């Protein structure tokens, strides 16, 4: 049964709200609030003319706050490099022809061009912005303004980094591991759906599984990104010291599940082609649906098993191996009887056997 657009929208809103109040996000909110408050308190006490531009310190603190420490360092440094570049462009104009109706847009154009090179990362937007502020806002006091702008932004960035170091964010390893476990359960459920589909009267009443197959690759890509972020969250993080290899096993699990997902998608596509008689459809031998369904369900239980070394895991693997063996024997017999080897039964049997092997690695 397909989910209604309204139900999908509500589910998306609920998920977004849940992410917004996630403990890790709330910690980031609290640290950002603290860093901005400290920057605003310290900024007026900076020496010289820099105290005339205190509003840039909170901005520097804000742009340096990222969920991961290394992300904060990278964002802060890239922002400062973008500012220096933009201020440098504006300084060239101030020292030569000065701000005019044509030099201001020209410098902004050059700044936008440079920001598209990829050299400045998170600070790319500050190249044209800094140039514009120095020429338009700084005006006759461009030198003092440039110094105050850059210094106060640097103060804010340093405060943000210090807050992030002293209140280190929790490594995202646990969240990534939980998502990998959920992906394992999703793959098992999807294979269960295929097993149910081939044993139902055709066409099956439930067809959402066929539409969901395409999302498996997207889920795997999202998990790789989440795991990369988890690795980054450990770099330089005091709360992650002494456990540097903690994500190695998660990487291995995800690599295996990714290969399993490819095989399940292949099974799903071939089965759907046959059920709905698509152009690529191949006939399924009438003797195969029941043993095929049994093998799919048995292998699905193995995939979803979190501890394959347990007694329950060994029992499920044994049952799955037996179901696949019976399916392969029947496929061999029917190939001889009907003189035809091509079909979704053959492909599914081969892929199920491969999935079982991968699940034991």
Beta strands, then each sheet from edge to edge (+ up, - down):
end
